[in-house]
């Protein structure tokens, strides 16, 4: 049965050697959406065969990042883990390699490192491509030198071509003469990445391999392993690269390459997923796409072939949209750690309630949770309010006299609402023959310590009568 007629199974297969890259997060998203769209399964495999570089901390970071993005996986319980460990399947990988030898599809190679170095030096001197020359391809085991542990190499086809019908890139072909007999099993009995990936994908019944186009050249070799074992070849879909704003490969120098960086800077996971979805995939002119719509609409034919540039301004705009739509209590909980760091202490339950009530005025002006925190921190100063230079200059003797008059009026208000405070300020300005700004701007400076804040009458109502009067009188 071909992969096209089987129930869809995708897999996301990161290496736990660092953080979860934002480009890898897009791959994980596309795997997840494709499986959900087709009613299939999305599996997680941790490719931890590089024991020197794989760390438990990196695995935790990957799992945490995927969970934060809402990209769950459908794995069975593998040896007490929620993911498939490639390292734990190393005996299976070795068994398959030895089976290929028994079937005449692979062979033992006893070439020493010194021989291979000399071979490459000669090839380089003659201007030839540097690849293994097949010197043990047809030699019997009886020729094996003593004391040399062999590797197992694939007996790759030497004539013809290998073609990949990629769901994104189209038909891609390489001449078999350009591919050598790659190593499947090292001399210490450990599998190579190229071999382990194929065995794992087969055993996990993966039907669609969705990954970055940096893996495209590997695919030709991997297809040869599938064919040597007589296994169904999955459908491949190689995603175009994500570039930085300058057109170079997205990296640390562009800022925030890791998923965790975006969370720490105050982006929402739904905004990150929406933005990543639009990098090389489209559905008409739609820009804001909910998770439900994405599952309904996503398919491989919507993926373009050209690389996409990461636009931080566009991401900020998408994040601002989702902040406006978000629940106020959720935003308050997300903003609290940012504010607590600025204050040097956590917020109380009463202050958390205040923060949630302030969201109506805060979130329309924010692109990130960090923006919300920056705008909101003034609400929570217990003692003297820090004043910026512009606010201090605004609080002239005349302005302080206006504030004193307004304090007396605000003390007498029956209802201390934003509307009541505004009406009191308007009435005062009209009586004195001055503009409303002459009252509102000193009030803004006194309450927020700045000349820029959320709507100031709403600020007064959120702070409450007592705190508003305390700050006005202290200005």
Secondary structure, DSSP 8 states (H G I E B T S, - for coil): --GGGS--EEEE---SSS--BHHHHHHHHHHHHHHHHTT-EEEEEE----TTT--HHHHHHHHHHHHHHT-------BTTBSSEESGGGHHHHHHHHHHHHHTTSEEEE---HHHHHHHHHHHHHTT-------TTSS--GGG--TT---EEEE----SSEEEEEETTTEEEEEEGGG----EEE-TTS-B-HHHHHHHHHHHTT--EEEEEGGGHHHHHHHHHHHHHHT----EEEEE--EE-TTSSB--GGGS--BHHHHHHTT--HHHHHHHHHTSSB-STT-----HHHHHHH--GGGB-SS-EE--HHHHHHHHHHHHHHS-HHHHHHHHHHHHHHHHTS---HHHHHHHHHHHHHHGGG-SSHHHHHHHHGGGG--SS----HHHHHH--HHHHHHHHHHHHHHHT-SS--HHHHHHHHHHHHHHHT--THHHHHHHHHHHHSSS--S-HHHHHHHH-HHHHHHHHHH-
